[in-house]
């Protein structure tokens, strides 16, 4: 049986210049065009080898280092398929243990890696985690109604703001007050949703927010990104872009971001950038491990597929 062709994963490479860092927007339509012209190029094996041998990109990486390229959008399902092909072809005990290690990592780290590769911080009550999708959230078309994604994002946003009260106890009361119409509070100006696929019951979701840009002392609004992850599909089910205004209820007008919030957001911004580096490095490390398994099993020059008992019987006849 001839080996089946395998699609090499790819990364997006800019034809003009690298993508802007988190929060930096193109200054004009001309510069915006520079970021949008992209092509899909295969990832060479040498790139995997350089990742597996270079351990400088880790959770302790300096904030001055440049993050690795974003992984392919379907990196999770692609790695599962590729590991499965190695196992079906035939592995030694040591290779099977390595394959099991990769599968274990995918099972336990998929959420943090999927979110972290884009700068979303997970855990610590930062969002809406492990929320069950209930049957009544589906509509007559047999999928979760679009309005519920907005509610998931809303609950995640409230949790994201309130978690600062615990992380910054000195200003805990002020953080909690942001979610009330008393003094300075937050008001949703606009929200845009991008639905990736129709999610259905049963499923579980987790939703997380991040700062799209680091607010300045004079800014009167926050632009937040949110992802809603499907645990059943283990990928992004929807994204939202939210413009949230800082509002002074007593003066009935917009007001700049409070100083205590600016300090916390600076720390969050650094955390987002560090998480991008950590998560991407881990994903590429897993890809390098799978590449190594492939080179030792079905993709080696003298590879012969292990057909098991059926193959032995055919050989005898």
Helices and strands as residue ranges (DSSP letters): E 10-14, H 29-36, E 38-42, H 45-53, H 75-89, H 93-116, E 128-133, G 135-137, H 146-167, G 169-171, H 172-177, E 184-195, E 203-211, E 221-230, E 235-248, E 253-254, H 259-296, H 308-316
